[in-house]
Amino acid sequence: MFFTKKEKKKGYDRENRRPVIRCSICTGEKVAGFQDLHTMAFQEVMLIRNEADLRDFRRQYAIDEDIPTIY
């Protein structure tokens, strides 16, 4: 009641990775994660079901810029 748990910000390598949302062409399923800029490999972090999930992803990793979508 008096004390709240502080949420830790998670980090990522901003020089070698960029945040992206991968969207399935067939089902429309969206997954947020990070894409390696050198190998273009994608690392999944969380499933995006609605705007609240996207806001949580942005807040957890302190992302302010627009996140591109890849298919």
KOLLO-620004 format. One record per atom (N, C-alpha, C): residue number from 1; residue in three letters; chain; atom name; x, y, z. Coordinates in steps of 0.1 Angstrom, whole numbers, plus 2048, in hexadecimal, padded with zeros to 3 digits. Example, Ala and Ser with C-alpha at 12.3 -4.5 7.8 and 13.67 -1.06 7.14 Angstrom:
BEGIN
[rec 1; 'ALA'; 'A'; 'N'; [884; 7C7; 84E]],
[rec 1; 'ALA'; 'A'; 'CA'; [87B; 7D3; 84E]],
[rec 1; 'ALA'; 'A'; 'C'; [884; 7DF; 84E]],
[rec 2; 'SER'; 'A'; 'N'; [880; 7EA; 847]],
[rec 2; 'SER'; 'A'; 'CA'; [889; 7F5; 847]],
[rec 2; 'SER'; 'A'; 'C'; [881; 800; 84F]],
This chain:
BEGIN
[rec 1; 'MET'; 'A'; 'N'; [808; 7F4; 800]],
[rec 1; 'MET'; 'A'; 'CA'; [800; 800; 800]],
[rec 1; 'MET'; 'A'; 'C'; [809; 80D; 800]],
[rec 2; 'PHE'; 'A'; 'N'; [813; 80D; 809]],
[rec 2; 'PHE'; 'A'; 'CA'; [81B; 819; 809]],
[rec 2; 'PHE'; 'A'; 'C'; [827; 818; 800]],
[rec 3; 'PHE'; 'A'; 'N'; [82C; 80C; 7FD]],
[rec 3; 'PHE'; 'A'; 'CA'; [838; 80B; 7F5]],
[rec 3; 'PHE'; 'A'; 'C'; [834; 804; 7E8]],
[rec 4; 'THR'; 'A'; 'N'; [838; 80A; 7DD]],
[rec 4; 'THR'; 'A'; 'CA'; [835; 803; 7D0]],
[rec 4; 'THR'; 'A'; 'C'; [842; 7FE; 7CB]],
[rec 5; 'LYS'; 'A'; 'N'; [841; 7F4; 7C3]],
[rec 5; 'LYS'; 'A'; 'CA'; [84D; 7ED; 7BD]],
[rec 5; 'LYS'; 'A'; 'C'; [851; 7F6; 7B1]],
[rec 6; 'LYS'; 'A'; 'N'; [85D; 7FA; 7B0]],
[rec 6; 'LYS'; 'A'; 'CA'; [862; 801; 7A5]],
[rec 6; 'LYS'; 'A'; 'C'; [865; 7F8; 79A]],
[rec 7; 'GLU'; 'A'; 'N'; [860; 7FB; 78E]],
[rec 7; 'GLU'; 'A'; 'CA'; [863; 7F3; 782]],
[rec 7; 'GLU'; 'A'; 'C'; [870; 7F6; 77C]],
[rec 8; 'LYS'; 'A'; 'N'; [878; 7EC; 77A]],
[rec 8; 'LYS'; 'A'; 'CA'; [885; 7EE; 774]],
[rec 8; 'LYS'; 'A'; 'C'; [884; 7EF; 765]],
[rec 9; 'LYS'; 'A'; 'N'; [88B; 7F8; 75F]],
[rec 9; 'LYS'; 'A'; 'CA'; [88B; 7FA; 751]],
[rec 9; 'LYS'; 'A'; 'C'; [895; 7F0; 74B]],
[rec 10; 'LYS'; 'A'; 'N'; [890; 7E9; 741]],
[rec 10; 'LYS'; 'A'; 'CA'; [899; 7DF; 73B]],
[rec 10; 'LYS'; 'A'; 'C'; [8A1; 7E6; 72F]],
[rec 11; 'GLY'; 'A'; 'N'; [8AC; 7E2; 72D]],
[rec 11; 'GLY'; 'A'; 'CA'; [8B4; 7E9; 722]],
[rec 11; 'GLY'; 'A'; 'C'; [8B7; 7E0; 717]],
[rec 12; 'TYR'; 'A'; 'N'; [8BB; 7E6; 70C]],
[rec 12; 'TYR'; 'A'; 'CA'; [8BF; 7DE; 700]],
[rec 12; 'TYR'; 'A'; 'C'; [8CB; 7E5; 6FA]],
[rec 13; 'ASP'; 'A'; 'N'; [8D2; 7DE; 6F1]],
[rec 13; 'ASP'; 'A'; 'CA'; [8DE; 7E4; 6EB]],
[rec 13; 'ASP'; 'A'; 'C'; [8D9; 7ED; 6DF]],
[rec 14; 'ARG'; 'A'; 'N'; [8D9; 7FA; 6E2]],
[rec 14; 'ARG'; 'A'; 'CA'; [8D4; 804; 6D8]],
[rec 14; 'ARG'; 'A'; 'C'; [8DD; 805; 6CC]],
[rec 15; 'GLU'; 'A'; 'N'; [8E9; 802; 6CC]],
[rec 15; 'GLU'; 'A'; 'CA'; [8F2; 803; 6C1]],
[rec 15; 'GLU'; 'A'; 'C'; [8F1; 7F7; 6B7]],
[rec 16; 'ASN'; 'A'; 'N'; [8ED; 7EB; 6BC]],
[rec 16; 'ASN'; 'A'; 'CA'; [8EC; 7E0; 6B4]],
[rec 16; 'ASN'; 'A'; 'C'; [8DE; 7DA; 6B2]],
[rec 17; 'ARG'; 'A'; 'N'; [8D5; 7DF; 6B9]],
[rec 17; 'ARG'; 'A'; 'CA'; [8C7; 7DA; 6B8]],
[rec 17; 'ARG'; 'A'; 'C'; [8BD; 7E6; 6B7]],
[rec 18; 'ARG'; 'A'; 'N'; [8B2; 7E3; 6B0]],
[rec 18; 'ARG'; 'A'; 'CA'; [8A7; 7ED; 6B0]],
[rec 18; 'ARG'; 'A'; 'C'; [89A; 7E7; 6B3]],
[rec 19; 'PRO'; 'A'; 'N'; [891; 7EE; 6BA]],
[rec 19; 'PRO'; 'A'; 'CA'; [884; 7E8; 6BD]],
[rec 19; 'PRO'; 'A'; 'C'; [87B; 7E8; 6B1]],
[rec 20; 'VAL'; 'A'; 'N'; [874; 7DC; 6AF]],
[rec 20; 'VAL'; 'A'; 'CA'; [86B; 7DB; 6A3]],
[rec 20; 'VAL'; 'A'; 'C'; [85F; 7D3; 6A8]],
[rec 21; 'ILE'; 'A'; 'N'; [855; 7D4; 6A0]],
[rec 21; 'ILE'; 'A'; 'CA'; [849; 7CB; 6A2]],
[rec 21; 'ILE'; 'A'; 'C'; [848; 7C2; 696]],
[rec 22; 'ARG'; 'A'; 'N'; [848; 7B5; 698]],
[rec 22; 'ARG'; 'A'; 'CA'; [846; 7AC; 68D]],
[rec 22; 'ARG'; 'A'; 'C'; [838; 7A8; 68C]],
[rec 23; 'CYS'; 'A'; 'N'; [832; 7A9; 680]],
[rec 23; 'CYS'; 'A'; 'CA'; [824; 7A6; 67E]],
[rec 23; 'CYS'; 'A'; 'C'; [823; 79B; 674]],
[rec 24; 'SER'; 'A'; 'N'; [81A; 791; 677]],
[rec 24; 'SER'; 'A'; 'CA'; [818; 786; 66E]],
[rec 24; 'SER'; 'A'; 'C'; [80E; 78B; 663]],
[rec 25; 'ILE'; 'A'; 'N'; [811; 787; 656]],
[rec 25; 'ILE'; 'A'; 'CA'; [809; 78B; 64B]],
[rec 25; 'ILE'; 'A'; 'C'; [7FC; 783; 64C]],
[rec 26; 'CYS'; 'A'; 'N'; [7FD; 776; 64F]],
[rec 26; 'CYS'; 'A'; 'CA'; [7F1; 76D; 64F]],
[rec 26; 'CYS'; 'A'; 'C'; [7E8; 770; 65B]],
[rec 27; 'THR'; 'A'; 'N'; [7ED; 770; 667]],
[rec 27; 'THR'; 'A'; 'CA'; [7E4; 771; 673]],
[rec 27; 'THR'; 'A'; 'C'; [7E3; 77F; 679]],
[rec 28; 'GLY'; 'A'; 'N'; [7EC; 787; 676]],
[rec 28; 'GLY'; 'A'; 'CA'; [7EC; 795; 67B]],
[rec 28; 'GLY'; 'A'; 'C'; [7F2; 795; 689]],
[rec 29; 'GLU'; 'A'; 'N'; [7F8; 78A; 68E]],
[rec 29; 'GLU'; 'A'; 'CA'; [7FE; 78A; 69B]],
[rec 29; 'GLU'; 'A'; 'C'; [80A; 793; 69C]],
[rec 30; 'LYS'; 'A'; 'N'; [80B; 79B; 6A7]],
[rec 30; 'LYS'; 'A'; 'CA'; [816; 7A5; 6A8]],
[rec 30; 'LYS'; 'A'; 'C'; [81E; 7A1; 6B4]],
[rec 31; 'VAL'; 'A'; 'N'; [82C; 7A1; 6B2]],
[rec 31; 'VAL'; 'A'; 'CA'; [835; 79E; 6BC]],
[rec 31; 'VAL'; 'A'; 'C'; [83F; 7A9; 6BD]],
[rec 32; 'ALA'; 'A'; 'N'; [842; 7AF; 6C9]],
[rec 32; 'ALA'; 'A'; 'CA'; [84C; 7B9; 6CA]],
[rec 32; 'ALA'; 'A'; 'C'; [859; 7B3; 6CE]],
[rec 33; 'GLY'; 'A'; 'N'; [864; 7B9; 6C9]],
[rec 33; 'GLY'; 'A'; 'CA'; [871; 7B3; 6CC]],
[rec 33; 'GLY'; 'A'; 'C'; [87C; 7BC; 6C6]],
[rec 34; 'PHE'; 'A'; 'N'; [888; 7B7; 6C5]],
[rec 34; 'PHE'; 'A'; 'CA'; [893; 7BE; 6C0]],
[rec 34; 'PHE'; 'A'; 'C'; [899; 7B7; 6B4]],
[rec 35; 'GLN'; 'A'; 'N'; [89D; 7BF; 6AA]],
[rec 35; 'GLN'; 'A'; 'CA'; [8A4; 7BA; 69E]],
[rec 35; 'GLN'; 'A'; 'C'; [8B2; 7BE; 69E]],
[rec 36; 'ASP'; 'A'; 'N'; [8BB; 7B4; 69C]],
[rec 36; 'ASP'; 'A'; 'CA'; [8CA; 7B7; 69B]],
[rec 36; 'ASP'; 'A'; 'C'; [8CC; 7BF; 68E]],
[rec 37; 'LEU'; 'A'; 'N'; [8D4; 7CA; 68F]],
[rec 37; 'LEU'; 'A'; 'CA'; [8D6; 7D2; 683]],
[rec 37; 'LEU'; 'A'; 'C'; [8E0; 7CC; 67A]],
[rec 38; 'HIS'; 'A'; 'N'; [8E8; 7C2; 67E]],
[rec 38; 'HIS'; 'A'; 'CA'; [8F2; 7BC; 676]],
[rec 38; 'HIS'; 'A'; 'C'; [8ED; 7AF; 66F]],
[rec 39; 'THR'; 'A'; 'N'; [8E7; 7A7; 677]],
[rec 39; 'THR'; 'A'; 'CA'; [8E2; 79A; 672]],
[rec 39; 'THR'; 'A'; 'C'; [8D3; 79A; 66E]],
[rec 40; 'MET'; 'A'; 'N'; [8CC; 7A4; 672]],
[rec 40; 'MET'; 'A'; 'CA'; [8BD; 7A5; 670]],
[rec 40; 'MET'; 'A'; 'C'; [8B6; 79A; 677]],
[rec 41; 'ALA'; 'A'; 'N'; [8BC; 794; 681]],
[rec 41; 'ALA'; 'A'; 'CA'; [8B5; 78A; 689]],
[rec 41; 'ALA'; 'A'; 'C'; [8AB; 790; 693]],
[rec 42; 'PHE'; 'A'; 'N'; [8A0; 78A; 695]],
[rec 42; 'PHE'; 'A'; 'CA'; [896; 790; 69E]],
[rec 42; 'PHE'; 'A'; 'C'; [895; 788; 6AB]],
[rec 43; 'GLN'; 'A'; 'N'; [895; 78F; 6B6]],
[rec 43; 'GLN'; 'A'; 'CA'; [893; 78A; 6C3]],
[rec 43; 'GLN'; 'A'; 'C'; [886; 78E; 6C9]],
[rec 44; 'GLU'; 'A'; 'N'; [87D; 784; 6CB]],
[rec 44; 'GLU'; 'A'; 'CA'; [870; 787; 6D1]],
[rec 44; 'GLU'; 'A'; 'C'; [870; 78B; 6DF]],
[rec 45; 'VAL'; 'A'; 'N'; [868; 794; 6E3]],
[rec 45; 'VAL'; 'A'; 'CA'; [868; 798; 6F1]],
[rec 45; 'VAL'; 'A'; 'C'; [85A; 796; 6F7]],
[rec 46; 'MET'; 'A'; 'N'; [84F; 79B; 6F0]],
[rec 46; 'MET'; 'A'; 'CA'; [842; 799; 6F5]],
[rec 46; 'MET'; 'A'; 'C'; [837; 79A; 6EA]],
[rec 47; 'LEU'; 'A'; 'N'; [82C; 793; 6EC]],
[rec 47; 'LEU'; 'A'; 'CA'; [821; 793; 6E3]],
[rec 47; 'LEU'; 'A'; 'C'; [819; 7A0; 6E5]],
[rec 48; 'ILE'; 'A'; 'N'; [815; 7A7; 6DA]],
[rec 48; 'ILE'; 'A'; 'CA'; [80E; 7B3; 6DA]],
[rec 48; 'ILE'; 'A'; 'C'; [7FF; 7B0; 6D6]],
[rec 49; 'ARG'; 'A'; 'N'; [7F6; 7B0; 6E0]],
[rec 49; 'ARG'; 'A'; 'CA'; [7E8; 7AD; 6DE]],
[rec 49; 'ARG'; 'A'; 'C'; [7E0; 7BA; 6DC]],
[rec 50; 'ASN'; 'A'; 'N'; [7E4; 7C5; 6E3]],
[rec 50; 'ASN'; 'A'; 'CA'; [7DD; 7D1; 6E2]],
[rec 50; 'ASN'; 'A'; 'C'; [7E7; 7DD; 6E5]],
[rec 51; 'GLU'; 'A'; 'N'; [7E1; 7E9; 6E5]],
[rec 51; 'GLU'; 'A'; 'CA'; [7E9; 7F5; 6E7]],
[rec 51; 'GLU'; 'A'; 'C'; [7F0; 7F5; 6F5]],
[rec 52; 'ALA'; 'A'; 'N'; [7E9; 7EF; 6FF]],
[rec 52; 'ALA'; 'A'; 'CA'; [7EF; 7EF; 70C]],
[rec 52; 'ALA'; 'A'; 'C'; [7FC; 7E7; 70D]],
[rec 53; 'ASP'; 'A'; 'N'; [7FC; 7DC; 705]],
[rec 53; 'ASP'; 'A'; 'CA'; [808; 7D4; 704]],
[rec 53; 'ASP'; 'A'; 'C'; [814; 7DC; 6FE]],
[rec 54; 'LEU'; 'A'; 'N'; [811; 7E3; 6F4]],
[rec 54; 'LEU'; 'A'; 'CA'; [81B; 7EB; 6ED]],
[rec 54; 'LEU'; 'A'; 'C'; [820; 7F6; 6F6]],
[rec 55; 'ARG'; 'A'; 'N'; [817; 7FC; 6FE]],
[rec 55; 'ARG'; 'A'; 'CA'; [81B; 807; 707]],
[rec 55; 'ARG'; 'A'; 'C'; [824; 800; 712]],
[rec 56; 'ASP'; 'A'; 'N'; [821; 7F4; 717]],
[rec 56; 'ASP'; 'A'; 'CA'; [82A; 7ED; 720]],
[rec 56; 'ASP'; 'A'; 'C'; [838; 7EB; 71B]],
[rec 57; 'PHE'; 'A'; 'N'; [838; 7E6; 70E]],
[rec 57; 'PHE'; 'A'; 'CA'; [845; 7E3; 708]],
[rec 57; 'PHE'; 'A'; 'C'; [84D; 7F0; 707]],
[rec 58; 'ARG'; 'A'; 'N'; [847; 7FB; 703]],
[rec 58; 'ARG'; 'A'; 'CA'; [84E; 808; 702]],
[rec 58; 'ARG'; 'A'; 'C'; [853; 80D; 710]],
[rec 59; 'ARG'; 'A'; 'N'; [84B; 80B; 71A]],
[rec 59; 'ARG'; 'A'; 'CA'; [84E; 80F; 727]],
[rec 59; 'ARG'; 'A'; 'C'; [85A; 807; 72D]],
[rec 60; 'GLN'; 'A'; 'N'; [859; 7FA; 72B]],
[rec 60; 'GLN'; 'A'; 'CA'; [863; 7F1; 731]],
[rec 60; 'GLN'; 'A'; 'C'; [871; 7F4; 72B]],
[rec 61; 'TYR'; 'A'; 'N'; [872; 7F7; 71E]],
[rec 61; 'TYR'; 'A'; 'CA'; [87F; 7F9; 718]],
[rec 61; 'TYR'; 'A'; 'C'; [882; 808; 715]],
[rec 62; 'ALA'; 'A'; 'N'; [879; 811; 71A]],
[rec 62; 'ALA'; 'A'; 'CA'; [87B; 81F; 719]],
[rec 62; 'ALA'; 'A'; 'C'; [87D; 823; 70A]],
[rec 63; 'ILE'; 'A'; 'N'; [873; 81F; 702]],
[rec 63; 'ILE'; 'A'; 'CA'; [874; 822; 6F4]],
[rec 63; 'ILE'; 'A'; 'C'; [86A; 82E; 6F1]],
[rec 64; 'ASP'; 'A'; 'N'; [870; 839; 6EC]],
[rec 64; 'ASP'; 'A'; 'CA'; [868; 845; 6E9]],
[rec 64; 'ASP'; 'A'; 'C'; [865; 846; 6DA]],
[rec 65; 'GLU'; 'A'; 'N'; [86D; 841; 6D1]],
[rec 65; 'GLU'; 'A'; 'CA'; [86C; 843; 6C3]],
[rec 65; 'GLU'; 'A'; 'C'; [861; 839; 6BD]],
[rec 66; 'ASP'; 'A'; 'N'; [85D; 83C; 6B1]],
[rec 66; 'ASP'; 'A'; 'CA'; [854; 832; 6AA]],
[rec 66; 'ASP'; 'A'; 'C'; [85B; 825; 6A8]],
[rec 67; 'ILE'; 'A'; 'N'; [853; 81B; 6A9]],
[rec 67; 'ILE'; 'A'; 'CA'; [858; 80D; 6A7]],
[rec 67; 'ILE'; 'A'; 'C'; [853; 808; 69A]],
[rec 68; 'PRO'; 'A'; 'N'; [85D; 805; 691]],
[rec 68; 'PRO'; 'A'; 'CA'; [859; 800; 683]],
[rec 68; 'PRO'; 'A'; 'C'; [853; 7F2; 684]],
[rec 69; 'THR'; 'A'; 'N'; [84B; 7EF; 67A]],
[rec 69; 'THR'; 'A'; 'CA'; [844; 7E2; 679]],
[rec 69; 'THR'; 'A'; 'C'; [84B; 7DA; 66E]],
[rec 70; 'ILE'; 'A'; 'N'; [84F; 7CE; 670]],
[rec 70; 'ILE'; 'A'; 'CA'; [854; 7C5; 665]],
[rec 70; 'ILE'; 'A'; 'C'; [84A; 7BA; 663]],
[rec 71; 'TYR'; 'A'; 'N'; [84A; 7B4; 657]],
[rec 71; 'TYR'; 'A'; 'CA'; [841; 7A9; 654]],
[rec 71; 'TYR'; 'A'; 'C'; [849; 79D; 650]],
